[in-house]
Amino acid sequence: MNLPPEVIQQDRELDEHIQTTRAALCELRWHWTLDPGGPRMPITDYARQVGQTHGWVQECAYGWDMIVRGLKPADDLADAQKLANMSQDRATATDAVAKAEGISVSRAKDGRKDDVKRVREAMNDYAERHPESTPEDRADVARRTAHNISTSRKLERDNREKLLRSQPHLLTELLGEAAKAREALIKMRSLAKDADPSLLPAEGLDRVDNALQEVARLTSDARSLLGLTQWDTAGLS
């Protein structure tokens, strides 16, 4: 089903209207609260008088402030608003991850939390080793770290695709992963053999049992995906 041309046009006009209205609202709130040449009213007072939450007014005002200061282009207002709600280091790290991955700040904030954490750790480590560092220095560290993380992920993805197309390497990898799982279970069996179950709380044993059941499910899934639907237990003890 294709949309009528007038619906497409209407959608585009309404979307453009929303963007224009958002910018005007943020600029208005910025002018009355943060603009150096403006009234400089406290955000709390502004929010109370217009009947909005402090957080929503602050998000708009500080988001527009980032654009005024050249930290974000005007067409990135939505991202600027998200960043405005974060601490400076968190905002820098999240923005770096978003740019490295080519995604929005919202997606980086919600879907790349581990990446953001790693970037922040790199920034903090750099700051500890260089107490004289500036925010710009830490931003450079954030950009480099986010770029390296993104590049490594792409390489891993490419290598995995190549692996899946290589019969001998794929077989070796499967056997290797199975061997690691087998060794871990042998070690666990040895501990279980010599352990005194009475030393473990009931809830602890339940957690162990749940973990073993998950291992069994994963094993069953792997066998099924490889077409190994029949269990051969001959010789097992």
Secondary structure, DSSP 8 states (H G I E B T S, - for coil): ----HHHHHHHHHHHHHHHHHHHHHHHHHHHHHT-TTS----HHHHHHHHT--HHHHHHHHHHHHHHHTTSS-GGGHHHHHHHHTS-HHHHHHHHHHHHHHT--HHHHHHH-HHHHHHHHHHHHHHHHH-TT--HHHHHHHHHHHHHHHHHHHHHHHHHHHHHHT-HHHHHHHHHHHHHHHHHHHHHHHHHHHH--GGGS-HHHHHHHHHHHHHHHHHHHHHHHHTT--S---TT--
